[in-house]
Amino acid sequence: MADANSPDKPPSTEAKEVPLEFVGKGPAAEGEGKAGSKASGRVEMSHTMRFALSVLVGVAADAVEIPLEGIPPAVILIDLLTAGAFFFIWGFRWEIALVLIPELIPGLNVFPTWFLLALYLGQQGQPTRPQYIPQNTPQNSPQKPAN
């Protein structure tokens, strides 16, 4: 019997159709790769890891900004890099853009706004996933009359 990977037979280039058992279930919806979904370009990580990483970034940004208060270009650069890090960690959230407003106003950036943003995003809780409904299971498949 010839093996599918035998040197006599070239590999098949046909696309195979795979039936999906659940509504919306697939590699993109499930996030199968631990390193992240290649389609979205966003790194998948747990809520706890996001929270810890955002607290670390927020504390570091607020601590570095205090001694650089007299150098506005440096503070603006740190704020933009911090906002980029938060967007990378959490995805697009309007709260991140909202924090940039007081950070870019001179004199208002003495408050630990990045740290407070990290606490706020962390307390939002882990987003709930939609329930997947099985399609053709014995419980919900139509009954055929017995003959």
C-alpha positions in Angstrom: 0.0 0.0 0.0 1.4 3.4 -1.0 2.0 5.9 1.7 0.7 9.5 1.2 4.3 10.8 1.6 5.9 8.2 -0.7 8.4 9.6 -3.2 6.5 8.0 -6.1 3.4 10.1 -5.6 3.6 13.9 -5.5 1.9 15.5 -2.5 -1.7 16.6 -3.0 -2.3 20.3 -3.4 -6.1 20.1 -3.0 -7.7 22.1 -0.3 -9.6 19.9 2.2 -12.9 21.0 3.6 -13.2 20.4 7.3 -16.8 20.6 8.8 -17.0 22.8 11.9 -18.9 21.3 14.8 -19.6 24.5 16.7 -21.0 27.9 15.6 -18.1 30.3 15.2 -15.5 27.7 16.2 -12.3 27.7 14.3 -8.6 28.6 14.6 -9.2 32.3 14.5 -12.1 32.3 16.9 -10.5 29.9 19.3 -7.1 31.5 19.4 -5.4 28.1 19.2 -1.8 29.4 19.0 -0.4 30.3 22.4 2.0 32.8 20.8 -1.0 34.7 19.2 -3.3 34.7 16.3 -1.5 35.4 13.1 -4.6 36.9 11.5 -5.0 39.7 14.1 -1.3 40.2 14.8 -2.2 40.5 18.5 -0.5 38.5 21.2 -2.8 36.3 23.2 -2.2 36.3 26.9 -4.2 35.7 30.1 -6.0 38.5 31.9 -3.7 38.2 34.9 -0.6 38.5 32.6 -2.0 41.5 30.9 -2.8 43.1 34.3 0.7 42.4 35.7 2.4 43.6 32.5 0.3 46.8 32.4 1.0 47.6 36.1 4.8 47.2 35.4 4.6 49.4 32.3 2.5 52.0 34.2 4.7 52.2 37.2 7.9 52.4 35.1 6.4 55.2 32.9 5.2 57.3 35.9 8.5 56.8 37.7 10.6 57.9 34.7 8.4 60.9 33.9 8.8 62.6 37.3 12.5 63.4 37.1 12.1 64.4 33.4 9.3 66.9 34.1 11.4 69.9 32.8 12.1 68.2 29.4 8.8 68.2 27.5 9.9 66.3 24.4 11.2 63.4 26.6 7.9 63.3 28.5 5.9 63.3 25.3 8.0 60.5 23.9 7.6 58.4 27.0 3.8 59.0 27.0 3.5 57.9 23.4 5.6 54.8 24.0 3.6 54.0 27.1 0.3 54.4 25.2 1.7 52.1 22.4 2.6 49.5 25.0 -0.9 49.7 26.5 -2.5 49.4 23.0 -0.2 46.3 22.4 -1.2 44.7 25.7 -4.9 45.4 25.8 -5.8 46.1 22.1 -7.6 49.3 21.2 -9.4 50.7 24.2 -10.8 54.2 24.4 -9.6 54.6 28.0 -6.0 54.5 26.8 -6.5 57.4 24.5 -8.4 59.2 27.2 -5.4 59.0 29.6 -3.2 60.7 27.0 -5.1 64.0 27.3 -4.0 64.8 30.9 -0.6 63.3 30.3 0.2 65.7 27.5 -1.0 68.8 29.5 2.0 70.3 31.3 1.6 70.1 35.1 -1.1 67.4 35.1 1.3 64.6 34.4 2.6 64.5 38.0 -0.3 62.2 38.9 0.3 58.5 38.4 -2.3 58.2 35.5 -0.6 55.3 33.8 -0.6 53.3 37.0 -4.2 54.2 37.6 -5.1 53.2 34.1 -3.5 49.8 34.7 -5.6 49.3 37.8 -8.7 50.3 36.0 -8.2 48.0 33.1 -7.3 45.2 35.5 -10.5 45.5 37.5 -12.6 45.4 34.4 -12.5 41.7 34.7 -11.8 39.0 32.2 -14.0 39.3 29.1 -16.6 36.6 28.8 -16.5 34.3 25.8 -19.6 33.5 23.9 -21.1 30.1 24.4 -20.7 27.8 21.5 -23.8 25.8 20.6 -23.2 22.3 19.3 -24.8 21.8 15.9 -25.4 18.1 15.3 -25.4 16.4 18.6 -27.8 13.6 19.6 -29.7 16.0 22.0 -30.6 18.6 19.4 -30.6 16.6 16.1 -34.0 15.9 14.5 -35.4 12.5 15.4 -36.0 10.1 12.5 -39.1 8.0 12.8 -38.4 4.3 13.4 -39.7 2.0 10.7 
